[in-house]
Amino acid sequence: MQSVVELKGLRQSGEGARRAALPFAAACSLALLGAGALAGWAPVGLSVVTVFLFAGPHNWFEFRYFVSRLPVSWGQSRNFFATAIAGVVLLTAGYAALPLLGSALVWSGSEWSTAAAVWNSLLIGWVALLVLLRGRLSPRRDWSWALPVGSSLVALNWLAPYALSLALVYLHPLVALWFLDRQLLRTRRSWSRAYRLCLLALPVVLCALWWKLAAAPPLLADDELSLRIVRHAGADMLAGVSSHLLVSTHVFLETLHYGVWLVAMPLAGAAAAPWRLRSIPLVRHPRGWPRLVVTALVLGAAAVVALWLCFAADYPTTRDIYFTVAVAHVLAEVPFLLRML
């Protein structure tokens, strides 16, 4: 009799969890459709507003999430995390230094191309090394594919150095969707299936955008800000493709990216309330780094406010600086995603 009651209770709890997933799935679907419609209708305006409002806060939320995922003791993962941190710092510094070196040395087009190929090669090599180090932590899985894949990507990169840079612009926002998928499997498994079904609408919305805007006239980039947005979307590199289509696609993906980190990940139970810093293992554990972590998060929050003020004072210049420095959070996603696999 007791087992029957327990079985009935499990069924009811399972049905309740599935019903709870419906509002989440509905919100995801509305976000996809709404972002797609706004991106196609007013791509430049949406880009300006979303970057101004959400660029800084989403970086802070990402940083808090990554800090909360760091173990107190690295143990066998010491080499992995040391390589990850060194790569993020050095690659970000190199990426930020390229424009300064190019301006100081007055590089030609071929020299810019060579510099981009070198940085891309270092990036690919760093990712391949992280994959191999991750493989040592999971010996039952074969991670040796990183060497041939990495070597092939390096060779292709030297044939078209700017292709990888442009690919990162469009692929990076999609990584957030992958993070959300892994997080749901950990904390909201009953939502996972509904979320993956919602993702089927992503290629549909993209195809609708491309079909609608394939023959759209180019955007009027007649001011400094619009010109930056159009170039960032790759209009200079993809001749013959409507700049309206490119900017709409990019801002659509970026809007989803911001929505994942600022809304979906907290709903998925990725972390406690942002202000509850004691929930972070490195803060509450006796062997943690409470002062360092709290100071970093407070300074990060101050940086978000400073970014808003800089955007208000000089949006185009601040946007350039932001997207140069923000490569750090793009790189930081790599090791944490590997750890979740």
C-alpha positions as CSV (number, residue, x, y, z in Angstrom):
1,M,0.0,0.0,0.0
2,Q,2.8,2.4,0.9
3,S,4.6,1.7,-2.4
4,V,1.5,2.5,-4.3
5,V,1.2,5.8,-2.5
6,E,4.8,6.6,-3.1
7,L,4.5,5.8,-6.8
8,K,1.4,8.0,-7.0
9,G,3.3,10.8,-5.3
10,L,6.2,10.5,-7.8
11,R,3.8,10.7,-10.7
12,Q,2.2,13.8,-9.3
13,S,5.5,15.5,-8.7
14,G,6.6,14.6,-12.2
15,E,3.4,16.0,-13.7
16,G,3.9,19.1,-11.6
17,A,7.5,19.6,-12.8
18,R,6.3,19.2,-16.4
19,R,3.5,21.8,-15.9
20,A,6.1,24.1,-14.4
21,A,8.2,23.8,-17.6
22,L,5.3,25.1,-19.7
23,P,5.7,28.8,-18.7
24,F,9.4,28.6,-19.2
25,A,8.9,27.1,-22.7
26,A,6.3,29.8,-23.5
27,A,8.7,32.5,-22.4
28,C,11.5,31.1,-24.5
29,S,9.3,30.9,-27.5
30,L,8.0,34.5,-27.1
31,A,11.6,35.7,-26.6
32,L,12.7,34.1,-29.8
33,L,9.8,35.5,-31.8
34,G,10.0,38.9,-30.2
35,A,13.7,39.3,-30.7
36,G,13.5,38.2,-34.3
37,A,10.7,40.7,-35.1
38,L,12.5,43.6,-33.4
39,A,15.8,42.6,-35.0
40,G,14.3,42.6,-38.5
41,W,12.3,45.8,-37.9
42,A,14.9,48.1,-36.2
43,P,18.3,46.4,-36.1
44,V,20.4,49.4,-35.4
45,G,18.1,50.8,-32.7
46,L,17.9,47.4,-31.0
47,S,21.7,47.0,-31.1
48,V,22.2,50.4,-29.5
49,V,19.6,49.8,-26.7
50,T,20.6,46.2,-25.9
51,V,24.3,46.9,-25.7
52,F,23.7,50.1,-23.6
53,L,21.4,48.3,-21.1
54,F,22.6,44.8,-20.9
55,A,26.3,44.5,-22.0
56,G,27.7,45.4,-18.6
57,P,25.2,43.5,-16.4
58,H,25.4,40.3,-18.5
59,N,29.2,40.3,-18.1
60,W,28.8,40.7,-14.3
61,F,26.3,37.8,-14.2
62,E,28.6,35.7,-16.2
63,F,31.5,36.5,-14.0
64,R,29.5,35.7,-10.8
65,Y,28.4,32.4,-12.4
66,F,32.0,31.4,-13.3
67,V,33.3,32.3,-9.9
68,S,30.6,30.2,-8.3
69,R,31.6,27.3,-10.5
70,L,35.3,27.4,-9.5
71,P,36.2,24.7,-7.0
72,V,37.9,25.6,-3.7
73,S,40.6,23.1,-4.4
74,W,41.8,22.5,-7.9
75,G,43.4,19.2,-7.2
76,Q,43.9,17.3,-10.5
77,S,42.4,20.2,-12.4
78,R,45.3,22.5,-11.4
79,N,46.9,22.4,-14.9
80,F,43.6,22.9,-16.6
81,F,42.6,26.0,-14.7
82,A,46.1,27.5,-14.7
83,T,46.2,27.1,-18.5
84,A,42.7,28.5,-18.8
85,I,43.5,31.7,-16.7
86,A,46.8,32.3,-18.5
87,G,45.2,31.9,-21.9
88,V,42.3,34.3,-21.0
89,V,44.7,37.0,-19.7
90,L,47.4,36.7,-22.4
91,L,45.0,36.4,-25.4
92,T,42.9,39.3,-24.2
93,A,46.0,41.4,-23.7
94,G,47.2,40.5,-27.2
95,Y,43.8,41.2,-28.8
96,A,43.6,44.6,-27.1
97,A,47.2,45.4,-28.2
98,L,46.7,44.7,-31.9
99,P,45.0,48.0,-32.7
100,L,47.6,49.9,-30.8
101,L,50.5,48.2,-32.6
102,G,48.8,48.5,-35.9
103,S,48.3,52.2,-35.5
104,A,51.8,52.8,-34.2
105,L,53.6,50.8,-36.9
106,V,51.2,51.8,-39.6
107,W,50.4,48.2,-40.8
108,S,49.4,47.5,-44.3
109,G,46.4,45.3,-45.1
110,S,48.6,42.2,-45.4
111,E,50.2,42.9,-42.1
112,W,46.8,43.2,-40.4
113,S,45.9,39.9,-41.9
114,T,49.0,38.3,-40.7
115,A,48.5,39.6,-37.1
116,A,44.9,38.3,-37.1
117,A,46.1,34.9,-38.3
118,V,48.7,34.7,-35.6
119,W,46.2,35.6,-32.8
120,N,43.7,33.2,-34.2
121,S,46.3,30.4,-34.3
122,L,47.2,31.0,-30.7
123,L,43.5,30.9,-29.8
124,I,43.0,27.6,-31.6
125,G,46.1,26.1,-30.0
126,W,44.9,27.2,-26.5
127,V,41.5,25.7,-27.0
128,A,43.0,22.4,-28.3
129,L,45.4,22.3,-25.3
130,L,42.4,22.8,-22.9
131,V,40.5,20.0,-24.6
132,L,43.5,17.6,-24.1
133,L,43.9,18.6,-20.5
134,R,40.2,18.1,-20.0
135,G,40.6,14.7,-21.5
136,R,43.1,13.7,-18.8
137,L,40.4,14.3,-16.3
138,S,38.0,11.9,-18.1
139,P,40.2,9.1,-19.3
140,R,37.2,7.0,-20.3
141,R,36.5,9.4,-23.2
142,D,38.7,10.0,-26.2
143,W,39.6,13.7,-26.4
144,S,42.5,13.2,-28.8
145,W,40.4,14.6,-31.7
146,A,41.5,18.1,-30.6
147,L,44.9,17.7,-32.3
148,P,43.7,17.0,-35.9
149,V,40.8,19.4,-35.6
150,G,42.9,22.1,-34.2
151,S,45.6,21.7,-36.8
152,S,43.0,21.8,-39.6
153,L,41.5,25.0,-38.2
154,V,44.9,26.6,-38.0
155,A,45.6,25.8,-41.6
156,L,42.2,27.1,-42.7
157,N,42.7,30.2,-40.6
158,W,45.8,31.2,-42.5
159,L,43.9,30.9,-45.8
160,A,41.1,33.3,-44.5
161,P,42.3,35.0,-41.3
162,Y,39.2,37.2,-40.9
163,A,36.8,34.3,-41.4
164,L,37.4,33.0,-37.9
165,S,37.0,36.4,-36.3
166,L,33.7,36.9,-38.1
167,A,32.6,33.4,-37.1
168,L,33.2,34.2,-33.4
169,V,30.9,37.3,-33.8
170,Y,28.0,35.0,-34.8
171,L,28.8,31.8,-32.9
172,H,29.6,33.3,-29.5
173,P,26.0,34.3,-28.7
174,L,24.9,30.7,-29.4
175,V,27.3,29.4,-26.7
176,A,24.9,30.9,-24.1
177,L,22.2,28.6,-25.3
178,W,24.5,25.7,-24.8
179,F,25.3,26.8,-21.2
180,L,21.6,27.0,-20.5
181,D,21.1,23.5,-21.8
182,R,23.8,22.1,-19.6
183,Q,22.5,24.0,-16.6
184,L,19.0,22.7,-17.1
185,L,20.3,19.2,-17.1
186,R,21.8,19.9,-13.7
187,T,19.1,21.8,-11.9
188,R,15.9,21.7,-14.0
189,R,16.0,18.5,-15.9
190,S,12.2,18.5,-16.3
191,W,12.5,21.7,-18.3
192,S,15.2,20.4,-20.6
193,R,13.0,18.7,-23.2
194,A,10.7,21.7,-23.5
195,Y,13.7,24.0,-23.9
196,R,15.2,21.9,-26.6
197,L,11.9,21.9,-28.5
198,C,11.9,25.7,-28.3
199,L,15.3,25.7,-29.8
200,L,13.8,24.2,-32.9
201,A,12.3,27.6,-33.6
202,L,15.7,29.2,-33.7
203,P,16.6,28.1,-37.3
204,V,13.0,28.9,-38.3
205,V,13.3,32.5,-37.1
206,L,16.7,32.8,-38.7
207,C,15.5,31.5,-42.1
208,A,12.5,33.9,-41.9
209,L,14.9,36.8,-41.3
210,W,17.1,35.8,-44.2
211,W,14.2,35.2,-46.5
212,K,12.7,38.6,-45.6
213,L,15.9,40.6,-45.7
214,A,17.9,38.8,-48.4
215,A,17.1,41.5,-50.9
216,A,16.7,44.4,-48.4
217,P,18.6,47.6,-49.3
218,P,21.7,48.2,-47.2
219,L,21.3,50.1,-44.0
220,L,22.2,53.8,-44.1
221,A,25.4,54.0,-42.2
222,D,25.7,57.7,-42.4
223,D,26.9,58.3,-38.9
224,E,29.8,57.1,-36.8
225,L,27.8,54.8,-34.6
226,S,25.8,53.1,-37.4
227,L,29.0,52.6,-39.4
228,R,30.6,50.8,-36.4
229,I,27.5,48.5,-36.0
230,V,27.4,47.6,-39.7
231,R,31.2,46.8,-39.7
232,H,30.9,44.8,-36.6
233,A,28.3,42.6,-38.3
234,G,30.8,41.9,-41.1
235,A,29.4,44.1,-43.9
236,D,32.9,44.9,-45.1
237,M,33.9,41.3,-45.4
238,L,30.7,39.8,-46.9
239,A,30.3,41.8,-50.0
240,G,27.0,41.2,-51.8
241,V,25.1,40.4,-48.5
242,S,22.6,42.9,-47.3
243,S,24.0,44.8,-44.3
244,H,20.4,44.9,-43.0
245,L,20.4,41.1,-43.0
246,L,23.8,40.9,-41.3
247,V,23.0,43.4,-38.5
248,S,19.6,41.9,-37.9
249,T,21.1,38.5,-37.6
250,H,23.8,39.6,-35.2
251,V,21.6,41.7,-32.9
252,F,19.0,38.9,-32.8
253,L,21.6,36.4,-31.6
254,E,23.1,39.0,-29.2
255,T,19.6,39.7,-27.7
256,L,19.1,36.0,-27.0
257,H,22.6,35.9,-25.5
258,Y,21.8,38.7,-23.0
259,G,18.4,37.1,-22.2
260,V,20.0,33.8,-21.4
261,W,22.5,35.2,-18.9
262,L,20.2,37.8,-17.3
263,V,16.9,35.9,-17.2
264,A,17.0,32.3,-18.2
265,M,20.1,31.2,-16.2
266,P,18.8,32.6,-12.9
267,L,15.4,31.0,-13.5
268,A,17.2,27.7,-14.2
269,G,18.7,27.8,-10.7
270,A,22.2,28.6,-11.9
271,A,23.0,30.5,-8.7
272,A,21.4,32.0,-5.7
273,A,20.3,35.6,-5.6
274,P,23.1,37.8,-7.0
275,W,23.6,39.7,-3.7
276,R,23.9,36.5,-1.6
277,L,27.7,36.2,-2.0
278,R,27.9,33.6,0.8
279,S,26.4,31.1,-1.6
280,I,29.6,31.1,-3.5
281,P,31.9,28.3,-2.4
282,L,35.1,30.5,-2.6
283,V,33.4,33.0,-0.2
284,R,31.9,30.7,2.4
285,H,34.6,28.0,2.5
286,P,37.4,28.4,5.1
287,R,40.0,27.6,2.4
288,G,38.4,30.0,-0.1
289,W,39.3,33.6,-1.1
290,P,36.4,35.6,0.3
291,R,38.0,39.0,0.3
292,L,39.3,38.6,-3.3
293,V,36.0,37.3,-4.7
294,V,33.9,40.0,-2.9
295,T,36.2,42.8,-4.0
296,A,36.2,41.5,-7.6
297,L,32.4,41.4,-7.7
298,V,32.0,44.8,-6.1
299,L,34.5,46.3,-8.5
300,G,32.7,44.5,-11.3
301,A,29.4,46.2,-10.3
302,A,31.1,49.5,-10.2
303,A,32.5,48.9,-13.7
304,V,28.9,48.2,-14.9
305,V,27.8,51.7,-13.6
306,A,31.0,53.3,-15.1
307,L,30.2,51.6,-18.5
308,W,26.7,53.1,-18.5
309,L,28.1,56.5,-17.8
310,C,30.7,56.1,-20.6
311,F,28.1,55.0,-23.0
312,A,26.0,58.1,-22.2
313,A,29.1,60.3,-22.7
314,D,30.5,58.8,-25.8
315,Y,28.6,55.8,-27.1
316,P,30.7,55.0,-30.3
317,T,34.1,55.1,-28.6
318,T,32.8,53.2,-25.5
319,R,31.3,50.5,-27.8
320,D,34.7,50.0,-29.5
321,I,36.5,49.7,-26.2
322,Y,33.9,47.4,-24.7
323,F,33.9,44.9,-27.6
324,T,37.7,44.9,-27.5
325,V,37.9,44.1,-23.7
326,A,34.8,41.9,-23.8
327,V,36.8,39.2,-25.7
328,A,37.9,38.1,-22.2
329,H,34.4,36.8,-21.3
330,V,34.2,35.1,-24.7
331,L,37.5,33.3,-23.9
332,A,36.4,32.5,-20.3
333,E,33.4,30.6,-21.5
334,V,35.6,28.0,-23.2
335,P,37.1,26.3,-20.1
336,F,33.9,26.4,-18.1
337,L,31.9,24.9,-21.0
338,L,34.5,22.1,-21.3
339,R,34.2,21.4,-17.6
340,M,30.4,21.0,-17.9
341,L,30.7,18.4,-20.7
